[in-house]
Amino acid sequence: MQNRQKAINLLGLAERAGKLTTGTETVINETNKGKIKLILLASDVQANTAEKVDRVARKNNIPMINSFSASEMSRAIGKKRKVLGLTDAGFARALVKRINEGV
């Protein structure tokens, strides 16, 4: 299985484990509370949403990934979402590792 699919599968696993926050406003609020370890932003998200999430990520020094489309992210978690936040450092490290290996 290629790394891209493994990374997408990891998102589904994080969702089932309850370690994923979904939705733009929820992710922004949880980031400001210090609960988000990694933000995933769909590569095809609207510019104003991307700017808003990017500003919060930078302010809180949270890494952000935009390697996946909204449809890939939505299929992975079973909900239509364009912004995801991982709340678990272990899942965040594993996902970054997969992406660094090439997606």
One Martini backbone bead per residue (centre of mass of N, CA, C, O) as a GRO file, in nm:
protein
  103
    1MET     BB    1   0.097   0.036   0.022
    2GLN     BB    2   0.076   0.353  -0.008
    3ASN     BB    3   0.132   0.643   0.169
    4ARG     BB    4  -0.129   0.793   0.105
    5GLN     BB    5  -0.322   0.570   0.205
    6LYS     BB    6  -0.205   0.548   0.489
    7ALA     BB    7  -0.271   0.839   0.571
    8ILE     BB    8  -0.577   0.817   0.527
    9ASN     BB    9  -0.620   0.580   0.723
   10LEU     BB   10  -0.521   0.740   0.975
   11LEU     BB   11  -0.762   0.931   0.984
   12GLY     BB   12  -0.976   0.714   1.039
   13LEU     BB   13  -0.850   0.614   1.301
   14ALA     BB   14  -0.863   0.884   1.454
   15GLU     BB   15  -1.169   0.908   1.443
   16ARG     BB   16  -1.235   0.638   1.594
   17ALA     BB   17  -1.050   0.737   1.852
   18GLY     BB   18  -1.112   1.053   1.906
   19LYS     BB   19  -0.853   1.242   1.758
   20LEU     BB   20  -1.069   1.429   1.597
   21THR     BB   21  -1.125   1.745   1.458
   22THR     BB   22  -1.406   1.909   1.299
   23GLY     BB   23  -1.406   2.192   1.146
   24THR     BB   24  -1.331   2.510   1.140
   25GLU     BB   25  -1.433   2.632   1.415
   26THR     BB   26  -1.347   2.399   1.597
   27VAL     BB   27  -1.045   2.403   1.531
   28ILE     BB   28  -0.994   2.694   1.616
   29ASN     BB   29  -1.086   2.667   1.911
   30GLU     BB   30  -0.893   2.427   1.988
   31THR     BB   31  -0.632   2.575   1.919
   32ASN     BB   32  -0.669   2.811   2.128
   33LYS     BB   33  -0.669   2.580   2.369
   34GLY     BB   34  -0.427   2.361   2.291
   35LYS     BB   35  -0.538   2.072   2.143
   36ILE     BB   36  -0.381   2.102   1.878
   37LYS     BB   37  -0.117   1.939   1.674
   38LEU     BB   38  -0.272   1.919   1.382
   39ILE     BB   39  -0.342   2.054   1.059
   40LEU     BB   40  -0.595   1.991   0.810
   41LEU     BB   41  -0.602   2.117   0.478
   42ALA     BB   42  -0.757   2.151   0.208
   43SER     BB   43  -0.645   2.209  -0.117
   44ASP     BB   44  -0.968   2.310  -0.199
   45VAL     BB   45  -1.002   2.550  -0.032
   46GLN     BB   46  -1.094   2.841   0.052
   47ALA     BB   47  -0.919   3.127   0.096
   48ASN     BB   48  -1.053   3.236   0.360
   49THR     BB   49  -1.019   2.976   0.522
   50ALA     BB   50  -0.715   2.944   0.492
   51GLU     BB   51  -0.642   3.213   0.629
   52LYS     BB   52  -0.776   3.164   0.903
   53VAL     BB   53  -0.624   2.900   0.977
   54ASP     BB   54  -0.335   3.002   0.936
   55ARG     BB   55  -0.337   3.221   1.153
   56VAL     BB   56  -0.387   3.028   1.394
   57ALA     BB   57  -0.146   2.840   1.349
   58ARG     BB   58   0.075   3.054   1.377
   59LYS     BB   59  -0.001   3.168   1.658
   60ASN     BB   60   0.024   2.849   1.781
   61ASN     BB   61   0.240   2.671   1.640
   62ILE     BB   62   0.095   2.492   1.407
   63PRO     BB   63   0.093   2.250   1.202
   64MET     BB   64   0.040   2.228   0.837
   65ILE     BB   65  -0.169   2.042   0.604
   66ASN     BB   66  -0.221   2.025   0.218
   67SER     BB   67  -0.230   1.715   0.062
   68PHE     BB   68  -0.548   1.706   0.061
   69SER     BB   69  -0.852   1.661  -0.035
   70ALA     BB   70  -1.173   1.684   0.053
   71SER     BB   71  -1.254   1.400  -0.050
   72GLU     BB   72  -1.035   1.239   0.097
   73MET     BB   73  -1.106   1.329   0.383
   74SER     BB   74  -1.406   1.246   0.381
   75ARG     BB   75  -1.362   0.944   0.325
   76ALA     BB   76  -1.184   0.882   0.578
   77ILE     BB   77  -1.423   0.992   0.800
   78GLY     BB   78  -1.736   1.012   0.687
   79LYS     BB   79  -1.716   1.329   0.630
   80LYS     BB   80  -1.781   1.657   0.532
   81ARG     BB   81  -1.451   1.797   0.513
   82LYS     BB   82  -1.173   2.064   0.524
   83VAL     BB   83  -1.115   2.054   0.843
   84LEU     BB   84  -0.853   1.926   1.054
   85GLY     BB   85  -0.779   1.800   1.397
   86LEU     BB   86  -0.521   1.684   1.583
   87THR     BB   87  -0.502   1.569   1.938
   88ASP     BB   88  -0.265   1.364   1.877
   89ALA     BB   89   0.074   1.324   1.871
   90GLY     BB   90   0.103   1.039   1.746
   91PHE     BB   91  -0.068   1.086   1.494
   92ALA     BB   92   0.086   1.330   1.392
   93ARG     BB   93   0.362   1.192   1.354
   94ALA     BB   94   0.265   0.966   1.162
   95LEU     BB   95   0.160   1.151   0.938
   96VAL     BB   96   0.420   1.308   0.882
   97LYS     BB   97   0.586   1.063   0.808
   98ARG     BB   98   0.422   0.976   0.560
   99ILE     BB   99   0.455   1.243   0.405
  100ASN     BB  100   0.773   1.246   0.405
  101GLU     BB  101   0.776   0.971   0.229
  102GLY     BB  102   0.537   1.019   0.039
  103VAL     BB  103   0.215   1.117  -0.136
   0.00000   0.00000   0.00000
